[in-house]
Structures are given as structure tokens and as C-alpha cells.
Amino acid sequence: MTRLNAAMERIEAARADIEQKAGDNTGDGASNAGGSQRVMALVNAHEKLREEVADTIGQIDNLIEELEA
């Protein structure tokens, strides 16, 4: 769980950094917009995966609790 939480924190930090850079970027509009969209799509995919992993771990924890009872 510690490693998972650390990974989630790194993903959130990367997302915040990308969003900040996208807001600060005033250079090549067309080429940077395409790159930013791809990066945001990856960040969103990672966020969805993180949520699925957290849900699955919660289910595993519940099963372990039931087996121990």
C-alpha cells in the first residue's frame, strides 16, 4: 500500500506540473496544443488506472477481512 500511495502521489504531482506548464505555455500554439492533449490523455488514463487499482485493492482487503472473520 505504501508503494501504491507513493505512486499515486507522483502521478498527481506530474499532473499538476503538466497543467501548470500548459497554462504557462504561450509559444507554438498548434504544436504544443497537440502535445499537451496527448500528455493530458495519458495523465487521464493513468488516473483511471490508479482508481481501478485502488478499488481492486479495496476489494481484496474486504475479502481478506471476511476470510479472517
PQR file with spaces between the fields and no chain letter, atoms N, CA, C, O and H, PARSE charges and radii, in Angstrom:
ATOM       1  N    MET     1       0.826   -1.185    0.000 -0.4000 1.5000
ATOM       2  CA   MET     1       0.000    0.000    0.000 -0.0000 2.0000
ATOM       3  C    MET     1       0.875    1.256    0.000  0.5500 1.7000
ATOM       4  O    MET     1       0.523    2.254   -0.628 -0.5500 1.4000
ATOM       5  N    THR     2       1.991    1.213    0.687 -0.4000 1.5000
ATOM       6  CA   THR     2       2.876    2.373    0.743 -0.0000 2.0000
ATOM       7  C    THR     2       3.404    2.710   -0.646  0.5500 1.7000
ATOM       8  O    THR     2       3.443    3.876   -1.038 -0.5500 1.4000
ATOM       9  H    THR     2       2.277    0.402    1.197  0.4000 1.0000
ATOM      10  N    ARG     3       3.806    1.687   -1.384 -0.4000 1.5000
ATOM      11  CA   ARG     3       4.331    1.911   -2.736 -0.0000 2.0000
ATOM      12  C    ARG     3       3.228    2.446   -3.653  0.5500 1.7000
ATOM      13  O    ARG     3       3.480    3.322   -4.480 -0.5500 1.4000
ATOM      14  H    ARG     3       3.774    0.740   -1.066  0.4000 1.0000
ATOM      15  N    LEU     4       2.013    1.923   -3.508 -0.4000 1.5000
ATOM      16  CA   LEU     4       0.895    2.390   -4.316 -0.0000 2.0000
ATOM      17  C    LEU     4       0.580    3.851   -4.014  0.5500 1.7000
ATOM      18  O    LEU     4       0.365    4.649   -4.927 -0.5500 1.4000
ATOM      19  H    LEU     4       1.809    1.211   -2.836  0.4000 1.0000
ATOM      20  N    ASN     5       0.555    4.192   -2.738 -0.4000 1.5000
ATOM      21  CA   ASN     5       0.293    5.585   -2.361 -0.0000 2.0000
ATOM      22  C    ASN     5       1.389    6.521   -2.876  0.5500 1.7000
ATOM      23  O    ASN     5       1.098    7.629   -3.326 -0.5500 1.4000
ATOM      24  H    ASN     5       0.729    3.544   -1.997  0.4000 1.0000
ATOM      25  N    ALA     6       2.632    6.083   -2.812 -0.4000 1.5000
ATOM      26  CA   ALA     6       3.730    6.901   -3.328 -0.0000 2.0000
ATOM      27  C    ALA     6       3.594    7.096   -4.836  0.5500 1.7000
ATOM      28  O    ALA     6       3.844    8.188   -5.348 -0.5500 1.4000
ATOM      29  H    ALA     6       2.868    5.182   -2.446  0.4000 1.0000
ATOM      30  N    ALA     7       3.200    6.046   -5.542 -0.4000 1.5000
ATOM      31  CA   ALA     7       2.998    6.157   -6.986 -0.0000 2.0000
ATOM      32  C    ALA     7       1.851    7.102   -7.304  0.5500 1.7000
ATOM      33  O    ALA     7       1.936    7.883   -8.252 -0.5500 1.4000
ATOM      34  H    ALA     7       2.997    5.159   -5.126  0.4000 1.0000
ATOM      35  N    MET     8       0.785    7.039   -6.527 -0.4000 1.5000
ATOM      36  CA   MET     8      -0.345    7.934   -6.753 -0.0000 2.0000
ATOM      37  C    MET     8       0.067    9.390   -6.526  0.5500 1.7000
ATOM      38  O    MET     8      -0.360   10.281   -7.261 -0.5500 1.4000
ATOM      39  H    MET     8       0.716    6.404   -5.757  0.4000 1.0000
ATOM      40  N    GLU     9       0.883    9.622   -5.525 -0.4000 1.5000
ATOM      41  CA   GLU     9       1.370   10.981   -5.263 -0.0000 2.0000
ATOM      42  C    GLU     9       2.229   11.482   -6.422  0.5500 1.7000
ATOM      43  O    GLU     9       2.137   12.650   -6.801 -0.5500 1.4000
ATOM      44  H    GLU     9       1.230    8.899   -4.929  0.4000 1.0000
ATOM      45  N    ARG    10       3.060   10.609   -6.985 -0.4000 1.5000
ATOM      46  CA   ARG    10       3.895   11.011   -8.128 -0.0000 2.0000
ATOM      47  C    ARG    10       3.022   11.342   -9.339  0.5500 1.7000
ATOM      48  O    ARG    10       3.308   12.290  -10.070 -0.5500 1.4000
ATOM      49  H    ARG    10       3.135    9.661   -6.677  0.4000 1.0000
ATOM      50  N    ILE    11       1.964   10.568   -9.552 -0.4000 1.5000
ATOM      51  CA   ILE    11       1.061   10.828  -10.674 -0.0000 2.0000
ATOM      52  C    ILE    11       0.379   12.182  -10.486  0.5500 1.7000
ATOM      53  O    ILE    11       0.286   12.970  -11.427 -0.5500 1.4000
ATOM      54  H    ILE    11       1.731    9.798   -8.958  0.4000 1.0000
ATOM      55  N    GLU    12      -0.091   12.446   -9.283 -0.4000 1.5000
ATOM      56  CA   GLU    12      -0.745   13.729   -9.011 -0.0000 2.0000
ATOM      57  C    GLU    12       0.222   14.898   -9.193  0.5500 1.7000
ATOM      58  O    GLU    12      -0.153   15.939   -9.732 -0.5500 1.4000
ATOM      59  H    GLU    12      -0.016   11.806   -8.519  0.4000 1.0000
ATOM      60  N    ALA    13       1.453   14.726   -8.746 -0.4000 1.5000
ATOM      61  CA   ALA    13       2.451   15.784   -8.905 -0.0000 2.0000
ATOM      62  C    ALA    13       2.744   16.021  -10.383  0.5500 1.7000
ATOM      63  O    ALA    13       2.879   17.166  -10.814 -0.5500 1.4000
ATOM      64  H    ALA    13       1.757   13.881   -8.308  0.4000 1.0000
ATOM      65  N    ALA    14       2.842   14.949  -11.156 -0.4000 1.5000
ATOM      66  CA   ALA    14       3.093   15.088  -12.591 -0.0000 2.0000
ATOM      67  C    ALA    14       1.921   15.775  -13.271  0.5500 1.7000
ATOM      68  O    ALA    14       2.115   16.628  -14.138 -0.5500 1.4000
ATOM      69  H    ALA    14       2.733   14.019  -10.806  0.4000 1.0000
ATOM      70  N    ARG    15       0.712   15.410  -12.884 -0.4000 1.5000
ATOM      71  CA   ARG    15      -0.481   16.038  -13.463 -0.0000 2.0000
ATOM      72  C    ARG    15      -0.496   17.537  -13.173  0.5500 1.7000
ATOM      73  O    ARG    15      -0.761   18.342  -14.065 -0.5500 1.4000
ATOM      74  H    ARG    15       0.554   14.718  -12.180  0.4000 1.0000
ATOM      75  N    ALA    16      -0.210   17.911  -11.922 -0.4000 1.5000
ATOM      76  CA   ALA    16      -0.194   19.327  -11.552 -0.0000 2.0000
ATOM      77  C    ALA    16       0.887   20.072  -12.330  0.5500 1.7000
ATOM      78  O    ALA    16       0.670   21.198  -12.777 -0.5500 1.4000
ATOM      79  H    ALA    16       0.005   17.257  -11.197  0.4000 1.0000
ATOM      80  N    ASP    17       2.042   19.447  -12.490 -0.4000 1.5000
ATOM      81  CA   ASP    17       3.137   20.067  -13.236 -0.0000 2.0000
ATOM      82  C    ASP    17       2.757   20.272  -14.700  0.5500 1.7000
ATOM      83  O    ASP    17       3.045   21.320  -15.278 -0.5500 1.4000
ATOM      84  H    ASP    17       2.218   18.532  -12.127  0.4000 1.0000
ATOM      85  N    ILE    18       2.120   19.285  -15.290 -0.4000 1.5000
ATOM      86  CA   ILE    18       1.701   19.382  -16.695 -0.0000 2.0000
ATOM      87  C    ILE    18       0.662   20.476  -16.861  0.5500 1.7000
ATOM      88  O    ILE    18       0.730   21.264  -17.805 -0.5500 1.4000
ATOM      89  H    ILE    18       1.887   18.433  -14.820  0.4000 1.0000
ATOM      90  N    GLU    19      -0.300   20.527  -15.948 -0.4000 1.5000
ATOM      91  CA   GLU    19      -1.336   21.552  -16.034 -0.0000 2.0000
ATOM      92  C    GLU    19      -0.748   22.941  -15.878  0.5500 1.7000
ATOM      93  O    GLU    19      -1.174   23.881  -16.550 -0.5500 1.4000
ATOM      94  H    GLU    19      -0.355   19.887  -15.182  0.4000 1.0000
ATOM      95  N    GLN    20       0.230   23.074  -14.993 -0.4000 1.5000
ATOM      96  CA   GLN    20       0.875   24.369  -14.799 -0.0000 2.0000
ATOM      97  C    GLN    20       1.655   24.775  -16.050  0.5500 1.7000
ATOM      98  O    GLN    20       1.575   25.921  -16.491 -0.5500 1.4000
ATOM      99  H    GLN    20       0.576   22.311  -14.447  0.4000 1.0000
ATOM     100  N    LYS    21       2.404   23.836  -16.617 -0.4000 1.5000
ATOM     101  CA   LYS    21       3.172   24.137  -17.824 -0.0000 2.0000
ATOM     102  C    LYS    21       2.253   24.472  -18.992  0.5500 1.7000
ATOM     103  O    LYS    21       2.570   25.344  -19.801 -0.5500 1.4000
ATOM     104  H    LYS    21       2.469   22.904  -16.259  0.4000 1.0000
ATOM     105  N    ALA    22       1.112   23.780  -19.085 -0.4000 1.5000
ATOM     106  CA   ALA    22       0.161   24.060  -20.159 -0.0000 2.0000
ATOM     107  C    ALA    22      -0.392   25.474  -20.009  0.5500 1.7000
ATOM     108  O    ALA    22      -0.617   26.157  -21.008 -0.5500 1.4000
ATOM     109  H    ALA    22       0.854   23.072  -18.427  0.4000 1.0000
ATOM     110  N    GLY    23      -0.613   25.917  -18.781 -0.4000 1.5000
ATOM     111  CA   GLY    23      -1.111   27.265  -18.544 -0.0000 2.0000
ATOM     112  C    GLY    23      -0.053   28.324  -18.790  0.5500 1.7000
ATOM     113  O    GLY    23      -0.370   29.427  -19.235 -0.5500 1.4000
ATOM     114  H    GLY    23      -0.430   25.362  -17.969  0.4000 1.0000
ATOM     115  N    ASP    24       1.207   27.997  -18.504 -0.4000 1.5000
ATOM     116  CA   ASP    24       2.306   28.951  -18.683 -0.0000 2.0000
ATOM     117  C    ASP    24       2.781   29.045  -20.122  0.5500 1.7000
ATOM     118  O    ASP    24       3.452   30.012  -20.482 -0.5500 1.4000
ATOM     119  H    ASP    24       1.464   27.101  -18.143  0.4000 1.0000
ATOM     120  N    ASN    25       2.451   28.064  -20.954 -0.4000 1.5000
ATOM     121  CA   ASN    25       2.987   27.962  -22.301 -0.0000 2.0000
ATOM     122  C    ASN    25       2.267   28.915  -23.244  0.5500 1.7000
ATOM     123  O    ASN    25       1.053   28.820  -23.428 -0.5500 1.4000
ATOM     124  H    ASN    25       1.906   27.278  -20.662  0.4000 1.0000
ATOM     125  N    THR    26       3.024   29.839  -23.844 -0.4000 1.5000
ATOM     126  CA   THR    26       2.435   30.777  -24.805 -0.0000 2.0000
ATOM     127  C    THR    26       3.186   30.751  -26.128  0.5500 1.7000
ATOM     128  O    THR    26       3.029   31.661  -26.942 -0.5500 1.4000
ATOM     129  H    THR    26       4.010   29.916  -23.695  0.4000 1.0000
ATOM     130  N    GLY    27       3.999   29.720  -26.357 -0.4000 1.5000
ATOM     131  CA   GLY    27       4.817   29.620  -27.576 -0.0000 2.0000
ATOM     132  C    GLY    27       4.038   29.066  -28.738  0.5500 1.7000
ATOM     133  O    GLY    27       2.964   29.572  -29.061 -0.5500 1.4000
ATOM     134  H    GLY    27       4.126   28.981  -25.696  0.4000 1.0000
ATOM     135  N    ASP    28       4.567   28.015  -29.389 -0.4000 1.5000
ATOM     136  CA   ASP    28       3.935   27.378  -30.543 -0.0000 2.0000
ATOM     137  C    ASP    28       2.560   26.856  -30.162  0.5500 1.7000
ATOM     138  O    ASP    28       2.452   25.811  -29.521 -0.5500 1.4000
ATOM     139  H    ASP    28       5.441   27.604  -29.127  0.4000 1.0000
ATOM     140  N    GLY    29       1.557   27.537  -30.529 -0.4000 1.5000
ATOM     141  CA   GLY    29       0.202   27.165  -30.156 -0.0000 2.0000
ATOM     142  C    GLY    29      -0.226   25.829  -30.713  0.5500 1.7000
ATOM     143  O    GLY    29      -0.691   24.983  -29.949 -0.5500 1.4000
ATOM     144  H    GLY    29       1.645   28.386  -31.050  0.4000 1.0000
ATOM     145  N    ALA    30      -0.094   25.595  -32.005 -0.4000 1.5000
ATOM     146  CA   ALA    30      -0.608   24.382  -32.630 -0.0000 2.0000
ATOM     147  C    ALA    30       0.183   23.148  -32.202  0.5500 1.7000
ATOM     148  O    ALA    30      -0.407   22.145  -31.801 -0.5500 1.4000
ATOM     149  H    ALA    30       0.283   26.282  -32.626  0.4000 1.0000
ATOM     150  N    SER    31       1.498   23.210  -32.281 -0.4000 1.5000
ATOM     151  CA   SER    31       2.284   22.024  -31.958 -0.0000 2.0000
ATOM     152  C    SER    31       2.243   21.714  -30.474  0.5500 1.7000
ATOM     153  O    SER    31       2.194   20.543  -30.096 -0.5500 1.4000
ATOM     154  H    SER    31       1.978   24.025  -32.606  0.4000 1.0000
ATOM     155  N    ASN    32       2.260   22.719  -29.632 -0.4000 1.5000
ATOM     156  CA   ASN    32       2.197   22.483  -28.191 -0.0000 2.0000
ATOM     157  C    ASN    32       0.819   22.013  -27.758  0.5500 1.7000
ATOM     158  O    ASN    32       0.699   21.228  -26.817 -0.5500 1.4000
ATOM     159  H    ASN    32       2.300   23.670  -29.939  0.4000 1.0000
ATOM     160  N    ALA    33      -0.217   22.482  -28.429 -0.4000 1.5000
ATOM     161  CA   ALA    33      -1.570   22.054  -28.077 -0.0000 2.0000
ATOM     162  C    ALA    33      -1.733   20.555  -28.330  0.5500 1.7000
ATOM     163  O    ALA    33      -2.314   19.846  -27.508 -0.5500 1.4000
ATOM     164  H    ALA    33      -0.120   23.120  -29.192  0.4000 1.0000
ATOM     165  N    GLY    34      -1.226   20.074  -29.458 -0.4000 1.5000
ATOM     166  CA   GLY    34      -1.311   18.646  -29.756 -0.0000 2.0000
ATOM     167  C    GLY    34      -0.542   17.821  -28.751  0.5500 1.7000
ATOM     168  O    GLY    34      -1.024   16.785  -28.292 -0.5500 1.4000
ATOM     169  H    GLY    34      -0.754   20.650  -30.125  0.4000 1.0000
ATOM     170  N    GLY    35       0.651   18.273  -28.403 -0.4000 1.5000
ATOM     171  CA   GLY    35       1.461   17.574  -27.408 -0.0000 2.0000
ATOM     172  C    GLY    35       0.805   17.595  -26.040  0.5500 1.7000
ATOM     173  O    GLY    35       0.811   16.590  -25.329 -0.5500 1.4000
ATOM     174  H    GLY    35       1.042   19.115  -28.775  0.4000 1.0000
ATOM     175  N    SER    36       0.239   18.735  -25.668 -0.4000 1.5000
ATOM     176  CA   SER    36      -0.436   18.860  -24.377 -0.0000 2.0000
ATOM     177  C    SER    36      -1.650   17.949  -24.306  0.5500 1.7000
ATOM     178  O    SER    36      -1.921   17.348  -23.266 -0.5500 1.4000
ATOM     179  H    SER    36       0.234   19.551  -26.245  0.4000 1.0000
ATOM     180  N    GLN    37      -2.373   17.846  -25.398 -0.4000 1.5000
ATOM     181  CA   GLN    37      -3.552   16.977  -25.418 -0.0000 2.0000
ATOM     182  C    GLN    37      -3.147   15.517  -25.231  0.5500 1.7000
ATOM     183  O    GLN    37      -3.810   14.769  -24.512 -0.5500 1.4000
ATOM     184  H    GLN    37      -2.153   18.334  -26.243  0.4000 1.0000
ATOM     185  N    ARG    38      -2.067   15.120  -25.875 -0.4000 1.5000
ATOM     186  CA   ARG    38      -1.597   13.735  -25.721 -0.0000 2.0000
ATOM     187  C    ARG    38      -1.153   13.470  -24.291  0.5500 1.7000
ATOM     188  O    ARG    38      -1.448   12.420  -23.721 -0.5500 1.4000
ATOM     189  H    ARG    38      -1.528   15.727  -26.459  0.4000 1.0000
ATOM     190  N    VAL    39      -0.450   14.422  -23.726 -0.4000 1.5000
ATOM     191  CA   VAL    39       0.022   14.253  -22.344 -0.0000 2.0000
ATOM     192  C    VAL    39      -1.171   14.187  -21.393  0.5500 1.7000
ATOM     193  O    VAL    39      -1.199   13.347  -20.493 -0.5500 1.4000
ATOM     194  H    VAL    39      -0.211   15.276  -24.189  0.4000 1.0000
ATOM     195  N    MET    40      -2.140   15.054  -21.582 -0.4000 1.5000
ATOM     196  CA   MET    40      -3.314   15.045  -20.714 -0.0000 2.0000
ATOM     197  C    MET    40      -4.089   13.734  -20.875  0.5500 1.7000
ATOM     198  O    MET    40      -4.626   13.210  -19.900 -0.5500 1.4000
ATOM     199  H    MET    40      -2.117   15.736  -22.313  0.4000 1.0000
ATOM     200  N    ALA    41      -4.151   13.207  -22.093 -0.4000 1.5000
ATOM     201  CA   ALA    41      -4.822   11.915  -22.307 -0.0000 2.0000
ATOM     202  C    ALA    41      -4.103   10.814  -21.528  0.5500 1.7000
ATOM     203  O    ALA    41      -4.747    9.954  -20.928 -0.5500 1.4000
ATOM     204  H    ALA    41      -3.714   13.633  -22.886  0.4000 1.0000
ATOM     205  N    LEU    42      -2.779   10.841  -21.537 -0.4000 1.5000
ATOM     206  CA   LEU    42      -2.010    9.860  -20.767 -0.0000 2.0000
ATOM     207  C    LEU    42      -2.227   10.033  -19.272  0.5500 1.7000
ATOM     208  O    LEU    42      -2.385    9.051  -18.545 -0.5500 1.4000
ATOM     209  H    LEU    42      -2.255   11.540  -22.025  0.4000 1.0000
ATOM     210  N    VAL    43      -2.236   11.259  -18.819 -0.4000 1.5000
ATOM     211  CA   VAL    43      -2.458   11.525  -17.395 -0.0000 2.0000
ATOM     212  C    VAL    43      -3.838   11.024  -16.982  0.5500 1.7000
ATOM     213  O    VAL    43      -3.991   10.405  -15.929 -0.5500 1.4000
ATOM     214  H    VAL    43      -2.109   12.056  -19.410  0.4000 1.0000
ATOM     215  N    ASN    44      -4.841   11.292  -17.815 -0.4000 1.5000
ATOM     216  CA   ASN    44      -6.191   10.831  -17.507 -0.0000 2.0000
ATOM     217  C    ASN    44      -6.268    9.309  -17.493  0.5500 1.7000
ATOM     218  O    ASN    44      -6.940    8.725  -16.642 -0.5500 1.4000
ATOM     219  H    ASN    44      -4.717   11.794  -18.671  0.4000 1.0000
ATOM     220  N    ALA    45      -5.585    8.669  -18.431 -0.4000 1.5000
ATOM     221  CA   ALA    45      -5.565    7.201  -18.462 -0.0000 2.0000
ATOM     222  C    ALA    45      -4.902    6.655  -17.200  0.5500 1.7000
ATOM     223  O    ALA    45      -5.362    5.660  -16.639 -0.5500 1.4000
ATOM     224  H    ALA    45      -5.039    9.142  -19.122  0.4000 1.0000
ATOM     225  N    HIS    46      -3.841    7.287  -16.757 -0.4000 1.5000
ATOM     226  CA   HIS    46      -3.166    6.854  -15.539 -0.0000 2.0000
ATOM     227  C    HIS    46      -4.058    7.056  -14.324  0.5500 1.7000
ATOM     228  O    HIS    46      -4.087    6.217  -13.424 -0.5500 1.4000
ATOM     229  H    HIS    46      -3.467    8.095  -17.212  0.4000 1.0000
ATOM     230  N    GLU    47      -4.780    8.160  -14.297 -0.4000 1.5000
ATOM     231  CA   GLU    47      -5.689    8.424  -13.185 -0.0000 2.0000
ATOM     232  C    GLU    47      -6.784    7.360  -13.119  0.5500 1.7000
ATOM     233  O    GLU    47      -7.121    6.875  -12.039 -0.5500 1.4000
ATOM     234  H    GLU    47      -4.756    8.842  -15.029  0.4000 1.0000
ATOM     235  N    LYS    48      -7.333    7.003  -14.272 -0.4000 1.5000
ATOM     236  CA   LYS    48      -8.367    5.966  -14.314 -0.0000 2.0000
ATOM     237  C    LYS    48      -7.792    4.638  -13.826  0.5500 1.7000
ATOM     238  O    LYS    48      -8.429    3.931  -13.045 -0.5500 1.4000
ATOM     239  H    LYS    48      -7.060    7.397  -15.149  0.4000 1.0000
ATOM     240  N    LEU    49      -6.607    4.306  -14.280 -0.4000 1.5000
ATOM     241  CA   LEU    49      -5.958    3.068  -13.851 -0.0000 2.0000
ATOM     242  C    LEU    49      -5.695    3.085  -12.350  0.5500 1.7000
ATOM     243  O    LEU    49      -5.896    2.079  -11.670 -0.5500 1.4000
ATOM     244  H    LEU    49      -6.090    4.880  -14.915  0.4000 1.0000
ATOM     245  N    ARG    50      -5.253    4.209  -11.839 -0.4000 1.5000
ATOM     246  CA   ARG    50      -4.998    4.341  -10.399 -0.0000 2.0000
ATOM     247  C    ARG    50      -6.275    4.076   -9.608  0.5500 1.7000
ATOM     248  O    ARG    50      -6.249    3.380   -8.593 -0.5500 1.4000
ATOM     249  H    ARG    50      -5.090    5.026  -12.391  0.4000 1.0000
ATOM     250  N    GLU    51      -7.391    4.633  -10.075 -0.4000 1.5000
ATOM     251  CA   GLU    51      -8.668    4.426   -9.394 -0.0000 2.0000
ATOM     252  C    GLU    51      -9.080    2.959   -9.440  0.5500 1.7000
ATOM     253  O    GLU    51      -9.577    2.422   -8.450 -0.5500 1.4000
ATOM     254  H    GLU    51      -7.412    5.199  -10.899  0.4000 1.0000
ATOM     255  N    GLU    52      -8.877    2.312  -10.583 -0.4000 1.5000
ATOM     256  CA   GLU    52      -9.221    0.901  -10.701 -0.0000 2.0000
ATOM     257  C    GLU    52      -8.364    0.042   -9.774  0.5500 1.7000
ATOM     258  O    GLU    52      -8.867   -0.898   -9.158 -0.5500 1.4000
ATOM     259  H    GLU    52      -8.474    2.748  -11.387  0.4000 1.0000
ATOM     260  N    VAL    53      -7.089    0.356   -9.674 -0.4000 1.5000
ATOM     261  CA   VAL    53      -6.192   -0.391   -8.789 -0.0000 2.0000
ATOM     262  C    VAL    53      -6.616   -0.186   -7.336  0.5500 1.7000
ATOM     263  O    VAL    53      -6.656   -1.143   -6.563 -0.5500 1.4000
ATOM     264  H    VAL    53      -6.680    1.120  -10.174  0.4000 1.0000
ATOM     265  N    ALA    54      -6.932    1.046   -6.960 -0.4000 1.5000
ATOM     266  CA   ALA    54      -7.356    1.317   -5.587 -0.0000 2.0000
ATOM     267  C    ALA    54      -8.645    0.557   -5.264  0.5500 1.7000
ATOM     268  O    ALA    54      -8.781   -0.001   -4.175 -0.5500 1.4000
ATOM     269  H    ALA    54      -6.899    1.824   -7.588  0.4000 1.0000
ATOM     270  N    ASP    55      -9.583    0.537   -6.203 -0.4000 1.5000
ATOM     271  CA   ASP    55     -10.833   -0.213   -5.992 -0.0000 2.0000
ATOM     272  C    ASP    55     -10.561   -1.703   -5.834  0.5500 1.7000
ATOM     273  O    ASP    55     -11.129   -2.351   -4.955 -0.5500 1.4000
ATOM     274  H    ASP    55      -9.473    0.990   -7.088  0.4000 1.0000
ATOM     275  N    THR    56      -9.704   -2.240   -6.673 -0.4000 1.5000
ATOM     276  CA   THR    56      -9.381   -3.666   -6.615 -0.0000 2.0000
ATOM     277  C    THR    56      -8.695   -4.011   -5.299  0.5500 1.7000
ATOM     278  O    THR    56      -8.998   -5.039   -4.693 -0.5500 1.4000
ATOM     279  H    THR    56      -9.243   -1.713   -7.388  0.4000 1.0000
ATOM     280  N    ILE    57      -7.792   -3.178   -4.861 -0.4000 1.5000
ATOM     281  CA   ILE    57      -7.118   -3.418   -3.584 -0.0000 2.0000
ATOM     282  C    ILE    57      -8.132   -3.372   -2.442  0.5500 1.7000
ATOM     283  O    ILE    57      -8.040   -4.156   -1.497 -0.5500 1.4000
ATOM     284  H    ILE    57      -7.546   -2.343   -5.353  0.4000 1.0000
ATOM     285  N    GLY    58      -9.094   -2.459   -2.527 -0.4000 1.5000
ATOM     286  CA   GLY    58     -10.147   -2.409   -1.521 -0.0000 2.0000
ATOM     287  C    GLY    58     -10.959   -3.694   -1.491  0.5500 1.7000
ATOM     288  O    GLY    58     -11.307   -4.187   -0.418 -0.5500 1.4000
ATOM     289  H    GLY    58      -9.168   -1.822   -3.294  0.4000 1.0000
ATOM     290  N    GLN    59     -11.262   -4.238   -2.667 -0.4000 1.5000
ATOM     291  CA   GLN    59     -11.995   -5.496   -2.736 -0.0000 2.0000
ATOM     292  C    GLN    59     -11.180   -6.645   -2.139  0.5500 1.7000
ATOM     293  O    GLN    59     -11.716   -7.494   -1.427 -0.5500 1.4000
ATOM     294  H    GLN    59     -10.979   -3.838   -3.538  0.4000 1.0000
ATOM     295  N    ILE    60      -9.900   -6.660   -2.432 -0.4000 1.5000
ATOM     296  CA   ILE    60      -9.021   -7.694   -1.877 -0.0000 2.0000
ATOM     297  C    ILE    60      -8.969   -7.574   -0.357  0.5500 1.7000
ATOM     298  O    ILE    60      -9.024   -8.582    0.347 -0.5500 1.4000
ATOM     299  H    ILE    60      -9.464   -5.970   -3.010  0.4000 1.0000
ATOM     300  N    ASP    61      -8.862   -6.344    0.152 -0.4000 1.5000
ATOM     301  CA   ASP    61      -8.858   -6.139    1.600 -0.0000 2.0000
ATOM     302  C    ASP    61     -10.145   -6.653    2.234  0.5500 1.7000
ATOM     303  O    ASP    61     -10.109   -7.282    3.292 -0.5500 1.4000
ATOM     304  H    ASP    61      -8.817   -5.525   -0.421  0.4000 1.0000
ATOM     305  N    ASN    62     -11.283   -6.388    1.591 -0.4000 1.5000
ATOM     306  CA   ASN    62     -12.561   -6.876    2.113 -0.0000 2.0000
ATOM     307  C    ASN    62     -12.615   -8.390    2.144  0.5500 1.7000
ATOM     308  O    ASN    62     -13.090   -8.977    3.116 -0.5500 1.4000
ATOM     309  H    ASN    62     -11.312   -5.878    0.732  0.4000 1.0000
ATOM     310  N    LEU    63     -12.127   -9.035    1.075 -0.4000 1.5000
ATOM     311  CA   LEU    63     -12.104  -10.493    1.044 -0.0000 2.0000
ATOM     312  C    LEU    63     -11.216  -11.059    2.141  0.5500 1.7000
ATOM     313  O    LEU    63     -11.579  -12.047    2.779 -0.5500 1.4000
ATOM     314  H    LEU    63     -11.741   -8.559    0.285  0.4000 1.0000
ATOM     315  N    ILE    64     -10.080  -10.459    2.367 -0.4000 1.5000
ATOM     316  CA   ILE    64      -9.168  -10.928    3.416 -0.0000 2.0000
ATOM     317  C    ILE    64      -9.840  -10.784    4.771  0.5500 1.7000
ATOM     318  O    ILE    64      -9.750  -11.685    5.606 -0.5500 1.4000
ATOM     319  H    ILE    64      -9.785   -9.656    1.849  0.4000 1.0000
ATOM     320  N    GLU    65     -10.512   -9.666    5.000 -0.4000 1.5000
ATOM     321  CA   GLU    65     -11.209   -9.465    6.274 -0.0000 2.0000
ATOM     322  C    GLU    65     -12.277  -10.526    6.473  0.5500 1.7000
ATOM     323  O    GLU    65     -12.426  -11.055    7.574 -0.5500 1.4000
ATOM     324  H    GLU    65     -10.586   -8.934    4.323  0.4000 1.0000
ATOM     325  N    GLU    66     -13.032  -10.847    5.409 -0.4000 1.5000
ATOM     326  CA   GLU    66     -14.084  -11.869    5.519 -0.0000 2.0000
ATOM     327  C    GLU    66     -13.491  -13.235    5.817  0.5500 1.7000
ATOM     328  O    GLU    66     -14.051  -14.003    6.599 -0.5500 1.4000
ATOM     329  H    GLU    66     -12.911  -10.417    4.514  0.4000 1.0000
ATOM     330  N    LEU    67     -12.353  -13.540    5.193 -0.4000 1.5000
ATOM     331  CA   LEU    67     -11.731  -14.842    5.418 -0.0000 2.0000
ATOM     332  C    LEU    67     -11.167  -14.964    6.827  0.5500 1.7000
ATOM     333  O    LEU    67     -11.151  -16.051    7.405 -0.5500 1.4000
ATOM     334  H    LEU    67     -11.898  -12.916    4.558  0.4000 1.0000
ATOM     335  N    GLU    68     -10.709  -13.852    7.374 -0.4000 1.5000
ATOM     336  CA   GLU    68     -10.137  -13.871    8.720 -0.0000 2.0000
ATOM     337  C    GLU    68     -11.209  -13.921    9.797  0.5500 1.7000
ATOM     338  O    GLU    68     -10.931  -14.301   10.935 -0.5500 1.4000
ATOM     339  H    GLU    68     -10.722  -12.969    6.904  0.4000 1.0000
ATOM     340  N    ALA    69     -12.428  -13.541    9.448 -0.4000 1.5000
ATOM     341  CA   ALA    69     -13.509  -13.491   10.459 -0.0000 2.0000
ATOM     342  C    ALA    69     -14.058  -14.868   10.773  0.5500 1.7000
ATOM     343  O    ALA    69     -14.964  -14.998   11.595 -0.5500 1.4000
ATOM     344  H    ALA    69     -12.654  -13.232    8.524  0.4000 1.0000
